Amino acid sequence: MLFRSIITDLGNKRKIELIRDIRREINLYFQIPIDILLYDNNEFNERSIHPATLEYKILKQGILVNG
């Protein structure tokens, strides 16, 4: 199973709406199970400073694909 962490400006949409849109687009190309973690910049920054969180591990060991 793959998971992707996405940090973005949520704009006027709720997280669940954006996740559904992202999943719909990904499913056009890949038919594998995927977990999507969606954060706004502030939320990710707050959580990534704590070493016990997944966000900290993503910050330290994750791979930046586009940004």
Buried (B, 14 or more C-beta within 10 A) or exposed (E): EEEEBBBEEBEEEEBEEBBEEBEEEBEEEEEEEBEBBBBEEEBBEEBBEEEEBEBBEBBEEEEEEEE
